[in-house]
């Protein structure tokens, strides 16, 4: 889930990623056509981790 929704101008959107155990996760942001705008791989702890998304406006 992206929050806040809608994201106000100038604000950074966030997502909450939930995992049952610590693990390496692949994250990606795609546009409506499926084109990858951003991706990363992160080691996340068990539980819910809030992540601030980069500005992908082009």
C-alpha positions as CSV (number, residue, x, y, z in Angstrom):
1,X,0.0,0.0,0.0
2,X,1.3,3.4,-0.9
3,X,0.7,6.2,1.5
4,X,-0.4,8.9,1.7
5,X,-2.8,8.4,-1.1
6,X,-3.0,10.6,-3.1
7,X,0.6,11.8,-2.4
8,X,0.6,15.6,-2.0
9,X,2.9,17.6,-4.3
10,X,6.4,17.7,-2.8
11,X,5.8,14.8,-0.4
12,X,7.6,11.5,-0.5
13,X,5.4,8.4,-1.0
14,X,6.0,5.5,1.3
15,X,5.1,1.8,1.1
16,X,4.8,-0.6,4.0
17,X,6.4,-4.0,3.3
18,X,5.5,-6.9,5.6
19,X,7.5,-10.1,5.9
20,X,7.1,-13.0,8.2
21,X,10.9,-13.4,8.6
22,X,14.0,-11.5,7.8
23,X,14.7,-11.9,4.1
24,X,16.1,-10.4,0.9
25,X,13.3,-8.8,-1.1
26,X,13.2,-7.4,-4.7
27,X,11.1,-4.2,-5.0
28,X,10.0,-2.5,-8.2
29,X,7.8,0.4,-9.3
30,X,6.3,0.1,-12.7
31,X,4.1,2.4,-14.7
32,X,0.7,1.5,-16.2
33,X,2.4,-0.1,-19.2
34,X,4.5,-2.3,-17.1
35,X,7.8,-0.4,-17.7
36,X,10.1,-0.5,-14.7
37,X,10.7,3.0,-13.2
38,X,12.7,1.9,-10.2
39,X,13.9,-1.3,-8.6
40,X,16.1,-2.3,-5.7
41,X,17.0,-5.3,-3.6
42,X,17.0,-4.9,0.2
43,X,17.4,-7.1,3.3
44,X,14.3,-6.5,5.4
45,X,13.7,-7.6,9.0
46,X,10.7,-9.6,10.0
47,X,7.5,-7.5,10.5
48,X,6.4,-4.3,8.8
49,X,9.1,-2.0,7.3
50,X,8.1,1.4,6.0
51,X,10.2,2.5,2.9
52,X,10.3,5.9,1.4
53,X,10.1,5.7,-2.4
54,X,12.3,7.8,-4.7
55,X,10.9,10.5,-7.0
56,X,10.2,8.7,-10.3
57,X,8.4,11.6,-12.0
58,X,9.8,12.0,-15.4
